[in-house]
Amino acid sequence: MQGMAANVPVQPAQFIPLNTQPVQVNDANIGLILDVPLSVTVELGRTNKSIKEILELTNGSIVELDKLAGEPVDINVNGKFLAKGEVVVIDENFGVRITEIASPAERAAKLQ
């Protein structure tokens, strides 16, 4: 075989063990992004309508959603699922009480 060197010493690779200590978070660096604005949305439910049905909507029309009244709502941050919550009324304004923060596995499943 051409191009192969003969009598080249070969040794097994040696690796330095990985450090299993937790990574230290530098609080000074996290402070740089604390004021970055994020878009928080609450999804009451979804539905599909044809163009004809959309064009027939008028003031007072009711659009049925795929969730039941009182069912938890999804809370999204920048369009990504983060938590579930319940709708509350505070001084005549609507709000959402967070009832469950999604695990990383749940968030990944919602992305599918």
Backbone torsions as a table, in degrees:
resi	resn	phi	psi	omega
1	MET	NA	130.2	179.8
2	GLN	-84.7	149.9	176.4
3	GLY	84.8	-2.7	179.1
4	MET	-98.6	131.0	179.7
5	ALA	-82.5	137.9	179.0
6	ALA	-97.0	149.6	176.1
7	ASN	59.9	39.3	176.6
8	VAL	-91.2	127.0	-179.9
9	PRO	-68.0	131.9	-179.5
10	VAL	-119.6	134.0	179.4
11	GLN	-128.7	151.4	175.1
12	PRO	-68.5	148.8	179.5
13	ALA	-68.3	143.3	177.6
14	GLN	-119.8	127.6	-178.1
15	PHE	-117.0	144.1	175.3
16	ILE	-77.8	134.4	179.2
17	PRO	-59.4	142.5	178.2
18	LEU	-71.1	145.7	177.5
19	ASN	-78.0	123.0	-179.0
20	THR	-97.1	9.3	178.5
21	GLN	-72.7	146.3	178.3
22	PRO	-62.6	148.8	178.9
23	VAL	-74.2	134.1	178.3
24	GLN	-82.3	130.1	177.5
25	VAL	-92.8	128.5	-179.9
26	ASN	-89.4	106.5	-177.6
27	ASP	-61.2	-26.7	179.5
28	ALA	-65.8	-36.5	-179.3
29	ASN	-74.7	-38.3	-179.3
30	ILE	-64.4	-28.6	178.7
31	GLY	-62.2	-22.8	-179.4
32	LEU	-67.9	-25.4	-175.9
33	ILE	-112.7	3.4	-176.7
34	LEU	-63.1	-24.5	-178.8
35	ASP	-101.3	14.6	176.5
36	VAL	-72.7	124.1	-177.8
37	PRO	-72.5	138.9	176.7
38	LEU	-123.2	149.2	179.6
39	SER	-94.9	118.4	179.1
40	VAL	-106.8	124.7	178.6
41	THR	-126.8	151.0	177.8
42	VAL	-119.9	125.8	-177.7
43	GLU	-102.0	114.0	178.8
44	LEU	-76.1	-28.0	-179.0
45	GLY	163.2	-179.4	-178.9
46	ARG	-137.5	162.6	173.3
47	THR	-158.0	163.6	175.0
48	ASN	-116.6	134.5	178.9
49	LYS	-133.4	149.4	174.8
50	SER	-80.2	165.9	177.6
51	ILE	-59.8	-40.5	179.6
52	LYS	-58.7	-45.1	-179.3
53	GLU	-65.3	-38.4	178.6
54	ILE	-65.0	-41.6	-179.2
55	LEU	-68.3	-22.2	179.5
56	GLU	-84.8	-6.0	-180.0
57	LEU	-67.2	138.2	176.8
58	THR	-134.8	176.6	174.5
59	ASN	-58.0	130.9	179.0
60	GLY	92.6	-6.8	176.9
61	SER	-64.6	148.1	178.2
62	ILE	-111.4	130.9	177.8
63	VAL	-109.8	115.1	180.0
64	GLU	-78.3	138.9	-179.7
65	LEU	-108.6	169.4	-176.6
66	ASP	-85.6	9.2	178.3
67	LYS	-116.8	151.6	178.2
68	LEU	-84.4	154.0	175.3
69	ALA	-60.3	134.1	179.7
70	GLY	88.5	-9.7	178.4
71	GLU	-72.5	146.5	179.9
72	PRO	-58.1	146.0	177.4
73	VAL	-101.1	153.4	177.9
74	ASP	-87.1	137.0	176.7
75	ILE	-110.7	122.3	-178.5
76	ASN	-115.3	143.7	174.6
77	VAL	-120.0	121.4	-174.7
78	ASN	51.6	39.5	176.2
79	GLY	81.0	1.6	-178.6
80	LYS	-110.8	135.2	-179.2
81	PHE	-60.8	132.6	179.8
82	LEU	-125.0	-41.1	-172.0
83	ALA	-158.1	173.1	171.7
84	LYS	-116.5	152.8	-179.3
85	GLY	-156.2	179.5	177.9
86	GLU	-123.9	142.9	-179.2
87	VAL	-74.4	134.1	178.3
88	VAL	-130.4	160.1	176.1
89	VAL	-114.3	126.9	-179.8
90	ILE	-127.3	113.2	179.9
91	ASP	49.8	49.7	178.0
92	GLU	67.9	10.0	174.8
93	ASN	-111.3	148.4	175.2
94	PHE	-83.2	147.7	174.3
95	GLY	-146.6	178.6	178.1
96	VAL	-132.2	126.3	174.8
97	ARG	-92.8	123.2	179.0
98	ILE	-73.3	126.2	-179.5
99	THR	-109.5	-20.6	-176.5
100	GLU	-159.8	121.7	173.8
101	ILE	-86.0	132.8	-177.2
102	ALA	-72.1	142.8	174.6
103	SER	-73.3	161.6	176.9
104	PRO	-56.2	-35.4	179.1
105	ALA	-67.0	-40.9	177.9
106	GLU	-64.6	-41.7	179.4
107	ARG	-63.3	-40.7	179.1
108	ALA	-65.3	-38.8	179.8
109	ALA	-64.9	-36.9	179.8
110	LYS	-68.7	-21.5	180.0
111	LEU	-73.7	-21.9	-176.5
112	GLN	-68.1	NA	NA
